[in-house]
């Protein structure tokens, strides 16, 4: 049972949502990733754009690097400076960010602050879930969760 588990111990729970939340569930983590998906990589940008203190920002970046979501890459020698690049594992979080954005657009904003546009055709794009087999759109009501033994 996961109800008595502290945030730091979520990674040990046999539940994909809990384990994911152990990586991205801290305050500001998704905002840092939002900036990464916008193409930003530098510590100073994260700090100024998000208004974060260095302790919080250092902690969040350390976790994202340790979890393989970001790579810490030197870009200057003297003084030594690093930038943070999305890894393939980090890029896999894009649908999560889009789902959060879509929910916020629907429930927290009268007018969405960002519009996603498909580069190829120039029309609005929207995240959606599809069946892996037939590629038809599906809602949560059209799915069944087959829970593994010992999960949750």
CNS distance restraints for C-alpha pairs under 8 A (distance, minus, plus):
assign (resid   1 and name CA) (resid 152 and name CA) 5.69 0.50 0.50
assign (resid   2 and name CA) (resid  10 and name CA) 7.88 0.50 0.50
assign (resid   2 and name CA) (resid  13 and name CA) 6.80 0.50 0.50
assign (resid   2 and name CA) (resid 152 and name CA) 6.38 0.50 0.50
assign (resid   5 and name CA) (resid   9 and name CA) 6.11 0.50 0.50
assign (resid   5 and name CA) (resid  10 and name CA) 6.53 0.50 0.50
assign (resid   6 and name CA) (resid  10 and name CA) 6.65 0.50 0.50
assign (resid   7 and name CA) (resid  22 and name CA) 6.31 0.50 0.50
assign (resid   8 and name CA) (resid  22 and name CA) 6.62 0.50 0.50
assign (resid   9 and name CA) (resid  13 and name CA) 7.31 0.50 0.50
assign (resid   9 and name CA) (resid  22 and name CA) 7.62 0.50 0.50
assign (resid  10 and name CA) (resid  18 and name CA) 5.32 0.50 0.50
assign (resid  10 and name CA) (resid  19 and name CA) 5.53 0.50 0.50
assign (resid  10 and name CA) (resid  21 and name CA) 7.34 0.50 0.50
assign (resid  10 and name CA) (resid  22 and name CA) 5.39 0.50 0.50
assign (resid  11 and name CA) (resid  18 and name CA) 6.62 0.50 0.50
assign (resid  11 and name CA) (resid  19 and name CA) 4.36 0.50 0.50
assign (resid  11 and name CA) (resid  20 and name CA) 7.60 0.50 0.50
assign (resid  11 and name CA) (resid  22 and name CA) 5.57 0.50 0.50
assign (resid  12 and name CA) (resid  19 and name CA) 7.11 0.50 0.50
assign (resid  13 and name CA) (resid  18 and name CA) 6.54 0.50 0.50
assign (resid  13 and name CA) (resid  19 and name CA) 6.66 0.50 0.50
assign (resid  13 and name CA) (resid 151 and name CA) 7.96 0.50 0.50
assign (resid  13 and name CA) (resid 152 and name CA) 6.77 0.50 0.50
assign (resid  14 and name CA) (resid  18 and name CA) 7.78 0.50 0.50
assign (resid  14 and name CA) (resid  19 and name CA) 7.59 0.50 0.50
assign (resid  14 and name CA) (resid 150 and name CA) 7.20 0.50 0.50
assign (resid  14 and name CA) (resid 151 and name CA) 5.04 0.50 0.50
assign (resid  14 and name CA) (resid 152 and name CA) 5.65 0.50 0.50
assign (resid  15 and name CA) (resid  19 and name CA) 6.19 0.50 0.50
assign (resid  15 and name CA) (resid 151 and name CA) 5.90 0.50 0.50
assign (resid  15 and name CA) (resid 152 and name CA) 5.43 0.50 0.50
assign (resid  16 and name CA) (resid  20 and name CA) 5.94 0.50 0.50
assign (resid  17 and name CA) (resid  21 and name CA) 5.98 0.50 0.50
assign (resid  18 and name CA) (resid  22 and name CA) 6.22 0.50 0.50
assign (resid  19 and name CA) (resid  23 and name CA) 6.93 0.50 0.50
assign (resid  20 and name CA) (resid  24 and name CA) 6.31 0.50 0.50
assign (resid  20 and name CA) (resid  25 and name CA) 7.60 0.50 0.50
assign (resid  21 and name CA) (resid  25 and name CA) 4.41 0.50 0.50
assign (resid  21 and name CA) (resid  26 and name CA) 7.81 0.50 0.50
assign (resid  22 and name CA) (resid  26 and name CA) 7.62 0.50 0.50
assign (resid  23 and name CA) (resid  63 and name CA) 7.14 0.50 0.50
assign (resid  23 and name CA) (resid  64 and name CA) 7.09 0.50 0.50
assign (resid  23 and name CA) (resid  67 and name CA) 7.11 0.50 0.50
assign (resid  24 and name CA) (resid  29 and name CA) 5.65 0.50 0.50
assign (resid  24 and name CA) (resid  30 and name CA) 6.39 0.50 0.50
assign (resid  25 and name CA) (resid  29 and name CA) 6.89 0.50 0.50
assign (resid  25 and name CA) (resid  30 and name CA) 7.80 0.50 0.50
assign (resid  26 and name CA) (resid  60 and name CA) 7.80 0.50 0.50
assign (resid  28 and name CA) (resid  32 and name CA) 6.25 0.50 0.50
assign (resid  28 and name CA) (resid  60 and name CA) 7.64 0.50 0.50
assign (resid  29 and name CA) (resid  33 and name CA) 6.36 0.50 0.50
assign (resid  29 and name CA) (resid  60 and name CA) 6.12 0.50 0.50
assign (resid  30 and name CA) (resid  34 and name CA) 5.98 0.50 0.50
assign (resid  30 and name CA) (resid  97 and name CA) 7.24 0.50 0.50
assign (resid  31 and name CA) (resid  35 and name CA) 6.39 0.50 0.50
assign (resid  31 and name CA) (resid  50 and name CA) 7.59 0.50 0.50
assign (resid  32 and name CA) (resid  36 and name CA) 6.39 0.50 0.50
assign (resid  32 and name CA) (resid  46 and name CA) 6.60 0.50 0.50
assign (resid  32 and name CA) (resid  50 and name CA) 7.88 0.50 0.50
assign (resid  33 and name CA) (resid  37 and name CA) 6.20 0.50 0.50
assign (resid  34 and name CA) (resid  38 and name CA) 6.39 0.50 0.50
assign (resid  34 and name CA) (resid  97 and name CA) 7.15 0.50 0.50
assign (resid  35 and name CA) (resid  39 and name CA) 6.56 0.50 0.50
assign (resid  35 and name CA) (resid  40 and name CA) 5.46 0.50 0.50
assign (resid  35 and name CA) (resid  41 and name CA) 7.82 0.50 0.50
assign (resid  35 and name CA) (resid  46 and name CA) 7.26 0.50 0.50
assign (resid  36 and name CA) (resid  40 and name CA) 4.82 0.50 0.50
assign (resid  36 and name CA) (resid  41 and name CA) 5.98 0.50 0.50
assign (resid  36 and name CA) (resid  84 and name CA) 7.95 0.50 0.50
assign (resid  36 and name CA) (resid  85 and name CA) 7.21 0.50 0.50
assign (resid  36 and name CA) (resid  86 and name CA) 6.78 0.50 0.50
assign (resid  37 and name CA) (resid  86 and name CA) 7.91 0.50 0.50
assign (resid  37 and name CA) (resid  94 and name CA) 7.60 0.50 0.50
assign (resid  40 and name CA) (resid  45 and name CA) 7.13 0.50 0.50
assign (resid  40 and name CA) (resid  46 and name CA) 7.78 0.50 0.50
assign (resid  41 and name CA) (resid  45 and name CA) 7.51 0.50 0.50
assign (resid  41 and name CA) (resid  46 and name CA) 7.87 0.50 0.50
assign (resid  41 and name CA) (resid  83 and name CA) 5.11 0.50 0.50
assign (resid  41 and name CA) (resid  84 and name CA) 4.83 0.50 0.50
assign (resid  41 and name CA) (resid  85 and name CA) 5.96 0.50 0.50
assign (resid  42 and name CA) (resid  46 and name CA) 6.53 0.50 0.50
assign (resid  42 and name CA) (resid  82 and name CA) 7.14 0.50 0.50
assign (resid  42 and name CA) (resid  83 and name CA) 4.73 0.50 0.50
assign (resid  42 and name CA) (resid  84 and name CA) 6.32 0.50 0.50
assign (resid  43 and name CA) (resid  47 and name CA) 6.19 0.50 0.50
assign (resid  43 and name CA) (resid  82 and name CA) 7.63 0.50 0.50
assign (resid  43 and name CA) (resid  83 and name CA) 6.58 0.50 0.50
assign (resid  43 and name CA) (resid  84 and name CA) 7.65 0.50 0.50
assign (resid  44 and name CA) (resid  48 and name CA) 6.08 0.50 0.50
assign (resid  45 and name CA) (resid  49 and name CA) 5.71 0.50 0.50
assign (resid  46 and name CA) (resid  50 and name CA) 5.74 0.50 0.50
assign (resid  46 and name CA) (resid  51 and name CA) 7.69 0.50 0.50
assign (resid  46 and name CA) (resid  52 and name CA) 7.55 0.50 0.50
assign (resid  46 and name CA) (resid  57 and name CA) 7.85 0.50 0.50
assign (resid  47 and name CA) (resid  51 and name CA) 5.34 0.50 0.50
assign (resid  47 and name CA) (resid  52 and name CA) 5.06 0.50 0.50
assign (resid  47 and name CA) (resid  53 and name CA) 6.93 0.50 0.50
assign (resid  47 and name CA) (resid  54 and name CA) 7.26 0.50 0.50
assign (resid  47 and name CA) (resid  57 and name CA) 7.07 0.50 0.50
assign (resid  48 and name CA) (resid  52 and name CA) 7.18 0.50 0.50
assign (resid  52 and name CA) (resid  56 and name CA) 6.56 0.50 0.50
assign (resid  52 and name CA) (resid  57 and name CA) 6.09 0.50 0.50
assign (resid  53 and name CA) (resid  57 and name CA) 6.23 0.50 0.50
assign (resid  54 and name CA) (resid  58 and name CA) 5.78 0.50 0.50
assign (resid  55 and name CA) (resid  59 and name CA) 6.13 0.50 0.50
assign (resid  56 and name CA) (resid  60 and name CA) 6.20 0.50 0.50
assign (resid  57 and name CA) (resid  61 and name CA) 6.08 0.50 0.50
assign (resid  58 and name CA) (resid  62 and name CA) 5.94 0.50 0.50
assign (resid  59 and name CA) (resid  63 and name CA) 6.33 0.50 0.50
assign (resid  60 and name CA) (resid  64 and name CA) 6.24 0.50 0.50
assign (resid  61 and name CA) (resid  65 and name CA) 6.08 0.50 0.50
assign (resid  61 and name CA) (resid  70 and name CA) 7.84 0.50 0.50
assign (resid  62 and name CA) (resid  66 and name CA) 6.03 0.50 0.50
assign (resid  63 and name CA) (resid  67 and name CA) 5.98 0.50 0.50
assign (resid  64 and name CA) (resid  68 and name CA) 6.26 0.50 0.50
assign (resid  64 and name CA) (resid  69 and name CA) 5.10 0.50 0.50
assign (resid  64 and name CA) (resid  70 and name CA) 5.56 0.50 0.50
assign (resid  65 and name CA) (resid  69 and name CA) 5.82 0.50 0.50
assign (resid  65 and name CA) (resid  70 and name CA) 4.76 0.50 0.50
assign (resid  65 and name CA) (resid  71 and name CA) 5.65 0.50 0.50
assign (resid  65 and name CA) (resid  72 and name CA) 6.66 0.50 0.50
assign (resid  68 and name CA) (resid  87 and name CA) 6.83 0.50 0.50
assign (resid  68 and name CA) (resid  89 and name CA) 6.59 0.50 0.50
assign (resid  68 and name CA) (resid  90 and name CA) 7.28 0.50 0.50
assign (resid  69 and name CA) (resid  86 and name CA) 6.15 0.50 0.50
assign (resid  69 and name CA) (resid  87 and name CA) 5.53 0.50 0.50
assign (resid  69 and name CA) (resid  88 and name CA) 7.52 0.50 0.50
assign (resid  69 and name CA) (resid  89 and name CA) 5.33 0.50 0.50
assign (resid  69 and name CA) (resid  90 and name CA) 4.07 0.50 0.50
assign (resid  69 and name CA) (resid  91 and name CA) 7.80 0.50 0.50
assign (resid  70 and name CA) (resid  84 and name CA) 5.88 0.50 0.50
assign (resid  70 and name CA) (resid  85 and name CA) 5.26 0.50 0.50
assign (resid  70 and name CA) (resid  86 and name CA) 4.58 0.50 0.50
assign (resid  70 and name CA) (resid  87 and name CA) 5.32 0.50 0.50
assign (resid  70 and name CA) (resid  90 and name CA) 6.21 0.50 0.50
assign (resid  71 and name CA) (resid  84 and name CA) 5.49 0.50 0.50
assign (resid  71 and name CA) (resid  85 and name CA) 5.12 0.50 0.50
assign (resid  71 and name CA) (resid  86 and name CA) 6.38 0.50 0.50
assign (resid  71 and name CA) (resid  87 and name CA) 6.32 0.50 0.50
assign (resid  72 and name CA) (resid  82 and name CA) 6.11 0.50 0.50
assign (resid  72 and name CA) (resid  83 and name CA) 5.76 0.50 0.50
assign (resid  72 and name CA) (resid  84 and name CA) 4.77 0.50 0.50
assign (resid  72 and name CA) (resid  85 and name CA) 6.64 0.50 0.50
assign (resid  73 and name CA) (resid  82 and name CA) 5.18 0.50 0.50
assign (resid  73 and name CA) (resid  83 and name CA) 5.33 0.50 0.50
assign (resid  73 and name CA) (resid  84 and name CA) 6.25 0.50 0.50
assign (resid  73 and name CA) (resid  85 and name CA) 7.36 0.50 0.50
assign (resid  74 and name CA) (resid  80 and name CA) 7.12 0.50 0.50
assign (resid  74 and name CA) (resid  81 and name CA) 5.70 0.50 0.50
assign (resid  74 and name CA) (resid  82 and name CA) 4.08 0.50 0.50
assign (resid  74 and name CA) (resid  83 and name CA) 6.24 0.50 0.50
assign (resid  75 and name CA) (resid  80 and name CA) 7.76 0.50 0.50
assign (resid  75 and name CA) (resid  81 and name CA) 5.95 0.50 0.50
assign (resid  75 and name CA) (resid  82 and name CA) 5.45 0.50 0.50
assign (resid  75 and name CA) (resid  83 and name CA) 6.55 0.50 0.50
assign (resid  76 and name CA) (resid  80 and name CA) 5.34 0.50 0.50
assign (resid  76 and name CA) (resid  81 and name CA) 5.09 0.50 0.50
assign (resid  76 and name CA) (resid  82 and name CA) 6.97 0.50 0.50
assign (resid  77 and name CA) (resid  81 and name CA) 6.61 0.50 0.50
assign (resid  86 and name CA) (resid  90 and name CA) 5.15 0.50 0.50
assign (resid  86 and name CA) (resid  91 and name CA) 6.10 0.50 0.50
assign (resid  87 and name CA) (resid  91 and name CA) 6.14 0.50 0.50
assign (resid  88 and name CA) (resid  92 and name CA) 6.33 0.50 0.50
assign (resid  89 and name CA) (resid  93 and name CA) 7.24 0.50 0.50
assign (resid  90 and name CA) (resid  94 and name CA) 7.69 0.50 0.50
assign (resid  93 and name CA) (resid  97 and name CA) 6.44 0.50 0.50
assign (resid  94 and name CA) (resid  98 and name CA) 6.19 0.50 0.50
assign (resid  95 and name CA) (resid  99 and name CA) 6.04 0.50 0.50
assign (resid  95 and name CA) (resid 127 and name CA) 7.32 0.50 0.50
assign (resid  96 and name CA) (resid 100 and name CA) 6.32 0.50 0.50
assign (resid  97 and name CA) (resid 101 and name CA) 6.11 0.50 0.50
assign (resid  98 and name CA) (resid 102 and name CA) 5.95 0.50 0.50
assign (resid  98 and name CA) (resid 127 and name CA) 6.41 0.50 0.50
assign (resid  99 and name CA) (resid 103 and name CA) 6.20 0.50 0.50
assign (resid  99 and name CA) (resid 127 and name CA) 6.84 0.50 0.50
assign (resid 100 and name CA) (resid 104 and name CA) 6.19 0.50 0.50
assign (resid 101 and name CA) (resid 105 and name CA) 6.06 0.50 0.50
assign (resid 102 and name CA) (resid 106 and name CA) 6.26 0.50 0.50
assign (resid 102 and name CA) (resid 127 and name CA) 7.56 0.50 0.50
assign (resid 103 and name CA) (resid 107 and name CA) 5.99 0.50 0.50
assign (resid 103 and name CA) (resid 108 and name CA) 7.73 0.50 0.50
assign (resid 104 and name CA) (resid 108 and name CA) 4.85 0.50 0.50
assign (resid 104 and name CA) (resid 109 and name CA) 6.49 0.50 0.50
assign (resid 105 and name CA) (resid 109 and name CA) 5.22 0.50 0.50
assign (resid 105 and name CA) (resid 110 and name CA) 7.48 0.50 0.50
assign (resid 105 and name CA) (resid 111 and name CA) 7.19 0.50 0.50
assign (resid 105 and name CA) (resid 112 and name CA) 5.00 0.50 0.50
assign (resid 105 and name CA) (resid 113 and name CA) 7.76 0.50 0.50
assign (resid 106 and name CA) (resid 110 and name CA) 7.83 0.50 0.50
assign (resid 106 and name CA) (resid 112 and name CA) 7.97 0.50 0.50
assign (resid 109 and name CA) (resid 113 and name CA) 7.76 0.50 0.50
assign (resid 115 and name CA) (resid 124 and name CA) 7.01 0.50 0.50
assign (resid 116 and name CA) (resid 124 and name CA) 5.67 0.50 0.50
assign (resid 116 and name CA) (resid 125 and name CA) 5.36 0.50 0.50
assign (resid 116 and name CA) (resid 126 and name CA) 7.03 0.50 0.50
assign (resid 117 and name CA) (resid 122 and name CA) 5.81 0.50 0.50
assign (resid 117 and name CA) (resid 123 and name CA) 5.44 0.50 0.50
assign (resid 117 and name CA) (resid 124 and name CA) 4.37 0.50 0.50
assign (resid 117 and name CA) (resid 125 and name CA) 5.24 0.50 0.50
assign (resid 118 and name CA) (resid 122 and name CA) 5.22 0.50 0.50
assign (resid 118 and name CA) (resid 123 and name CA) 5.58 0.50 0.50
assign (resid 118 and name CA) (resid 124 and name CA) 6.07 0.50 0.50
assign (resid 118 and name CA) (resid 125 and name CA) 5.60 0.50 0.50
assign (resid 119 and name CA) (resid 123 and name CA) 7.82 0.50 0.50
assign (resid 128 and name CA) (resid 137 and name CA) 6.89 0.50 0.50
assign (resid 129 and name CA) (resid 137 and name CA) 5.72 0.50 0.50
assign (resid 129 and name CA) (resid 138 and name CA) 5.83 0.50 0.50
assign (resid 129 and name CA) (resid 139 and name CA) 7.12 0.50 0.50
assign (resid 130 and name CA) (resid 135 and name CA) 5.13 0.50 0.50
assign (resid 130 and name CA) (resid 136 and name CA) 5.24 0.50 0.50
assign (resid 130 and name CA) (resid 137 and name CA) 4.17 0.50 0.50
assign (resid 130 and name CA) (resid 138 and name CA) 5.34 0.50 0.50
assign (resid 131 and name CA) (resid 135 and name CA) 4.62 0.50 0.50
assign (resid 131 and name CA) (resid 136 and name CA) 5.46 0.50 0.50
assign (resid 131 and name CA) (resid 137 and name CA) 6.35 0.50 0.50
assign (resid 131 and name CA) (resid 138 and name CA) 6.39 0.50 0.50
assign (resid 138 and name CA) (resid 142 and name CA) 6.10 0.50 0.50
assign (resid 138 and name CA) (resid 143 and name CA) 7.60 0.50 0.50
assign (resid 139 and name CA) (resid 143 and name CA) 7.12 0.50 0.50
assign (resid 147 and name CA) (resid 151 and name CA) 6.56 0.50 0.50
